[in-house]
Amino acid sequence: MINLTFGKVLNPINLFLVIIPLAIFFTFYIPSFAKYLLLIMSFYCLIISYFSKSSILTISSFFISSYFYFLIPYFFWGVDYATRQDFQSFDLSVITLRLNSIFSFIFLTMWFFSESGNLNVRERLARFNNPIIFLISIFIVITFSFLMVSTEGNAFTSDYRSVTEERYAFIDYSLVFILMAYVFSSEKSDRVVIFVGLFYCLICILYGYRLRFIQMTLLIFILFFESRFNSKVIFKFCVVAFLALLVVGVLRGLDKELSLKALFGGNYGKGVTVSNQGGVFLNATMYIGLAENEIIPLQTKITTFLGNFLAIFTSHTSLPENYNIVTFLSNRYSIPGGGLIVGYFYVWGGYVSVVTIALALGFCYRRAFSFNGGGTCYLIYIIVVIFMLPRWYAYNPLHLLKMPLIALLVYGLYMLFHQICVKGGGYKNV
């Protein structure tokens, strides 16, 4: 099946399938080759994005490409990719680039060669017309949206840090309730779901919650628009959206100075490119540097890995520091926050665990996008994993577990309530 598929794919894809493993291999012996690996991976992500049959893969691959693009000034011209200097050495940066290349290559390639292009959520996800559940879910999302409004002003008029200081992590679960509002409503309510989702996005734009905006936009797209647009159109939209988010990022920044230099990375005169992607890459490099120097005890590696499962039932930050790798390392080495998924898995198990999680996620996505992509619970789980990509890929792999499982829990409780309503009469599946 794969060989037949290969024949239908343009030659650049086949060429990259050979070049990328070789480029990764070369960086083990020639670290200076990393700049070519960076360019190869940047182009590969964009090529996957452009030629994909799946509009969701187009968006996801384009997003992942940005975590290579912003490193070009560093690997080619020696411009630092973050303001902090801790662990920002060339050798450690090469390791992080290599690991991220391994993960992204395996994950995107397995997904690209799945049997089908789209999730086809509107055809596969059963819906239940229950006005009570629908209204409760919509009310929760609207309430959470207003909680993001800051008395300090919005992100364009005030200090961005003061506006977003109180993050209210539970607001992220608005996404679960939008999904539930869709599941427990009829098609007549689709416009309401879309309107409330867009209202949430508007608040996110005004107050600088970029990741929440991306996640909600992706969820609304999955539920309502996935099959309506050609992936080539989506690719062009991604380019425009990426540039628009860069503009928003500059306008909400501390200096709020819109210029071509600021738009594409900051102040080269001071030898630094300021970007979210660079900061995330640096955090991952810090984790990897500590693992390389064998500073993190084996017991801590085990307990912090287990902490991801314990955090499903409680707040991650409320766990003892030995069960939260971010807290453990931040208290000792002033690491500002989470990093790339490869940083975590390298700490927990080196290259083997990075390859393993890439294969596991690639298999999960491949199954979800195949013609026999699992039942309703699996579909709900994978939908949440998909729109949480900006979180688990770039900040913390806990997001592969917690919100998807909570979504299934909410779905189960709602289904129980729905069955009670059905027995009382008046409610049925759409």
C-alpha positions in Angstrom: 0.0 0.0 0.0 2.8 2.4 0.9 4.8 1.6 -2.3 1.7 2.3 -4.4 1.2 5.6 -2.5 4.8 6.6 -3.0 4.3 6.4 -6.8 1.6 9.0 -6.6 3.6 11.4 -4.6 5.9 14.0 -6.2 9.6 13.2 -6.3 10.6 15.8 -3.7 8.8 13.8 -1.0 10.7 10.6 -2.0 14.0 12.5 -2.1 13.5 13.9 1.4 12.7 10.4 2.8 16.3 9.5 2.0 18.0 12.8 2.6 16.6 13.6 6.1 17.9 10.4 7.8 21.3 10.9 6.2 21.4 14.6 7.3 20.5 13.6 10.9 23.2 10.9 10.8 25.8 13.5 9.6 25.1 15.8 12.5 26.4 13.1 14.9 29.9 13.4 13.4 29.8 16.9 11.7 27.9 19.3 14.0 28.3 22.1 11.5 26.1 20.2 9.1 23.2 21.1 11.4 22.4 24.2 9.4 21.7 22.1 6.4 19.6 19.7 8.4 17.7 22.8 9.6 17.0 23.9 6.0 16.1 20.4 4.9 13.5 20.0 7.8 12.1 23.5 7.2 11.5 22.7 3.5 10.2 19.2 4.3 7.6 20.5 6.7 6.4 23.0 4.2 6.4 20.4 1.4 4.3 18.0 3.5 2.0 21.0 4.3 1.6 21.9 0.7 1.1 18.4 -0.9 -0.9 16.9 1.9 -4.4 15.5 1.2 -5.4 16.5 4.8 -6.1 20.1 5.5 -5.5 19.4 9.2 -2.0 18.0 8.4 -1.4 21.1 6.3 -2.0 23.3 9.3 -0.1 21.1 11.7 3.0 20.7 9.5 3.0 24.4 8.8 2.9 25.1 12.5 5.8 22.7 13.2 7.9 24.3 10.4 8.0 27.5 12.4 10.0 25.8 15.1 12.7 25.3 12.4 12.3 28.6 10.6 13.1 30.8 13.5 16.5 29.1 14.1 17.9 30.1 10.7 19.6 33.3 12.0 21.3 31.3 14.7 22.7 28.4 12.7 23.7 30.5 9.7 24.8 33.8 11.1 25.3 33.2 14.8 22.4 35.4 16.0 21.2 34.1 19.4 17.6 32.6 19.3 16.7 33.8 22.8 17.8 36.6 25.2 19.0 34.1 27.9 22.4 32.7 27.5 22.1 29.7 29.8 22.8 26.4 27.9 22.6 28.3 24.5 25.7 26.6 23.3 26.1 25.4 19.7 26.7 21.7 20.6 23.6 21.5 22.8 21.5 23.4 20.2 22.6 20.8 17.6 21.4 18.0 19.8 18.0 19.7 20.3 17.7 20.3 16.5 18.6 16.7 15.8 16.0 15.4 18.2 13.3 17.7 17.0 14.1 16.6 13.4 13.9 13.0 14.3 10.5 13.4 16.0 9.0 15.7 13.4 10.2 13.5 10.5 8.8 10.3 11.9 5.5 11.9 13.1 4.7 13.8 9.9 5.8 11.1 7.6 3.6 8.4 9.2 0.7 10.8 9.2 1.3 11.9 5.6 1.1 8.3 4.3 -2.1 7.4 6.1 -4.9 5.9 4.0 -7.3 8.8 4.0 -7.0 12.6 3.8 -9.5 13.9 6.4 -11.0 13.0 9.7 -14.5 13.6 8.3 -15.8 14.4 11.8 -19.3 15.4 10.6 -19.7 12.0 9.0 -18.2 9.9 11.8 -19.1 11.7 15.1 -22.5 10.8 16.4 -24.6 13.8 17.6 -27.3 13.8 20.2 -29.9 16.6 20.4 -30.1 17.7 24.0 -30.8 21.4 24.5 -30.0 21.2 28.2 -26.5 19.9 27.7 -26.0 22.3 24.8 -27.0 25.4 26.7 -24.9 24.4 29.8 -21.9 23.9 27.6 -22.4 27.2 25.7 -22.9 29.1 29.0 -19.6 27.7 30.4 -17.7 28.8 27.3 -19.1 32.3 27.4 -18.4 32.6 31.1 -14.8 31.4 30.6 -14.4 33.9 27.8 -15.4 36.8 30.0 -12.9 35.6 32.6 -10.1 36.3 30.2 -11.0 40.0 30.1 -8.4 42.0 32.1 -9.0 45.2 34.1 -5.4 46.2 33.1 -6.6 46.8 29.6 -6.0 44.7 26.5 -2.8 43.4 25.0 -2.6 46.2 22.5 -2.9 49.0 25.1 -1.2 47.7 28.2 1.8 45.7 29.3 1.3 42.2 27.9 2.7 40.5 31.0 0.3 42.3 33.3 -2.7 41.5 31.1 -2.0 37.8 31.0 -0.5 37.5 34.5 -3.5 35.5 35.8 -3.8 32.7 33.3 -6.7 30.7 34.7 -5.7 27.4 33.3 -9.2 26.0 33.6 -10.3 28.4 30.9 -8.5 26.1 28.4 -11.3 23.6 29.0 -13.6 25.9 27.0 -12.5 23.8 24.1 -13.9 20.6 25.6 -17.3 22.3 26.2 -17.4 23.7 22.6 -16.8 20.1 21.4 -19.5 18.9 23.7 -21.9 21.6 22.6 -21.4 20.3 19.0 -21.9 16.7 20.0 -25.1 17.4 22.0 -26.9 19.6 19.5 -28.5 19.4 16.0 -27.2 21.0 12.8 -29.6 23.9 13.5 -27.4 24.9 16.4 -24.2 24.9 14.3 -24.2 28.7 13.8 -24.5 29.2 17.6 -21.5 27.0 18.2 -19.4 28.8 15.6 -20.4 32.2 16.9 -19.5 31.4 20.5 -16.2 29.8 19.3 -15.4 33.0 17.3 -16.3 35.2 20.3 -13.8 33.2 22.4 -11.2 33.7 19.7 -11.9 37.5 19.6 -11.3 37.7 23.4 -8.1 35.7 22.9 -6.9 38.2 20.2 -7.7 41.2 22.3 -6.0 39.9 25.4 -3.0 38.1 23.9 -3.9 34.5 24.4 -2.3 33.3 21.2 -2.3 29.5 21.9 -5.9 29.5 23.0 -6.8 31.3 19.8 -5.0 28.8 17.6 -6.5 25.9 19.5 -10.1 27.1 19.3 -9.7 28.1 15.6 -8.4 24.6 14.8 -11.3 23.0 16.7 -13.9 25.0 14.9 -12.2 24.2 11.6 -12.2 20.5 12.4 -15.8 20.4 13.3 -17.3 22.5 10.5 -14.9 23.3 7.7 -12.4 20.5 7.3 -13.8 19.0 4.1 -14.9 22.3 2.6 -11.5 23.6 1.6 -8.7 22.2 -0.5 -5.4 21.8 1.3 -3.7 24.1 -1.2 -6.2 26.9 -0.2 -5.5 26.1 3.5 -1.7 26.3 2.9 -2.2 29.8 1.5 -4.4 30.7 4.4 -1.7 29.4 6.8 0.9 31.8 5.2 -1.4 34.8 5.7 -2.4 33.7 9.2 1.2 33.2 10.2 2.1 36.8 9.1 -1.0 38.1 10.8 0.0 36.5 14.1 3.5 37.9 13.7 2.0 41.4 13.4 -0.3 40.8 16.4 2.7 39.6 18.4 4.7 42.7 17.6 1.8 45.0 18.4 1.2 43.4 21.8 4.9 43.4 22.7 6.5 45.7 25.2 7.8 48.2 22.6 4.7 47.8 20.2 6.9 48.9 17.3 5.8 47.5 13.9 8.8 47.2 11.6 10.1 44.6 9.2 12.9 43.8 11.5 10.6 43.3 14.5 8.2 41.3 12.4 10.8 38.6 11.6 12.6 38.1 14.8 13.8 41.1 16.8 17.0 43.1 17.1 19.8 41.6 15.1 21.9 44.6 16.1 22.0 43.2 19.6 22.7 39.7 18.3 19.4 38.1 19.3 16.2 36.9 17.6 13.3 37.2 20.0 10.5 34.7 19.2 8.2 32.3 21.1 9.8 29.5 19.0 13.3 30.4 20.1 12.3 30.6 23.8 10.7 27.1 23.6 13.7 25.7 21.8 16.0 27.2 24.5 13.9 25.6 27.3 14.2 22.2 25.6 17.9 22.7 25.1 18.2 23.4 28.9 16.5 20.1 29.7 18.7 18.3 27.2 21.8 20.0 28.6 21.0 18.9 32.1 20.4 15.3 30.9 23.6 15.3 28.9 25.6 16.3 32.0 23.8 13.6 34.0 22.6 16.2 36.5 19.1 14.8 36.8 19.0 11.7 39.0 17.4 8.5 37.6 14.8 8.5 40.4 13.7 12.0 39.4 13.4 11.0 35.8 11.1 8.1 36.8 9.0 10.1 39.2 8.6 13.1 36.8 7.5 10.8 34.1 4.9 9.2 36.4 3.9 12.7 37.4 2.2 13.1 34.0 -0.2 10.4 34.9 -0.8 11.7 38.4 -1.5 15.2 37.0 -4.5 13.8 35.2 -6.4 13.8 38.5 -4.9 17.0 40.0 -3.1 20.2 39.0 0.4 19.5 37.7 1.8 22.5 39.7 0.3 21.1 42.9 2.4 17.9 42.7 5.6 17.6 44.7 8.5 18.9 42.7 9.9 15.4 42.3 6.8 14.6 40.2 6.9 17.8 38.1 10.0 18.1 35.9 9.3 21.8 35.2 9.1 22.7 38.9 12.0 20.5 39.8 14.4 22.1 37.2 13.0 25.6 37.5 13.7 25.7 41.2 17.3 24.7 40.7 18.4 26.1 37.3 16.0 29.1 36.6 14.4 27.4 33.5 11.5 29.7 32.6 9.0 27.0 31.6 8.2 24.0 29.4 10.0 23.2 26.2 9.6 21.0 23.1 8.2 17.5 23.6 11.7 16.1 22.6 13.3 17.8 25.6 11.1 16.0 28.0 11.4 12.6 26.4 15.1 12.9 26.0 15.4 13.5 29.8 13.2 10.4 30.5 14.7 8.0 28.0 17.2 9.5 25.5 16.9 8.9 21.8 14.9 5.7 22.3 12.0 7.4 24.0 12.0 10.3 21.4 11.7 7.7 18.6 9.1 5.7 20.6 6.8 8.7 21.2 7.1 9.8 17.6 6.2 6.3 16.4 3.3 6.1 18.9 1.8 9.4 17.9 2.3 8.7 14.2 0.5 5.4 14.7 -2.4 7.2 16.6 -2.8 9.8 13.9 -2.5 7.3 11.1 -5.3 5.2 12.6 -7.5 8.2 13.2 -7.1 9.3 9.6 -7.6 5.9 8.1 -10.9 4.6 6.8 -11.4 2.5 9.9 -10.3 5.2 12.4 -11.8 3.8 15.6 -15.0 4.5 17.5 -16.6 7.6 19.0 -14.4 7.7 22.1 -11.2 7.4 20.1 -12.3 10.1 17.7 -13.1 12.5 20.6 -9.7 11.7 22.1 -7.8 12.3 18.9 -9.7 15.5 18.1 -8.6 17.0 21.4 -5.0 15.8 20.8 -5.0 17.4 17.4 -6.2 20.8 18.5 -3.8 20.6 21.5 -0.8 20.3 19.2 0.6 23.7 20.1 0.6 22.7 23.8 1.9 19.1 23.8 4.4 19.7 21.0 5.8 22.9 22.2 5.2 23.1 26.0 4.3 19.9 27.9 3.5 16.3 26.8 1.0 16.2 29.7 -1.5 17.7 27.2 -1.5 14.4 25.3 -3.3 12.9 28.3 -5.1 15.3 30.6 -7.5 17.3 28.5 -8.3 14.4 26.1 -9.1 12.1 29.1 -11.1 14.9 30.8 -13.0 15.4 27.5 -13.9 11.7 27.6 -15.0 12.0 31.2 -17.2 15.0 30.4 -18.6 13.1 27.4 -19.4 10.1 29.6 -21.2 12.2 32.2 -23.1 14.0 29.5 -24.1 10.7 27.9 -25.3 9.4 31.2 -27.4 12.5 31.7 -28.6 12.3 28.1 -29.7 8.7 28.6 -31.7 9.8 31.6 -33.4 12.5 29.4 -34.1 9.9 26.7 -35.9 7.6 29.2 -37.9 10.6 30.3 -38.8 11.2 26.6 -38.3 14.0 24.1 -34.6 13.6 23.2 -33.0 11.5 20.5 -30.0 11.2 18.3 -29.7 13.7 15.4 
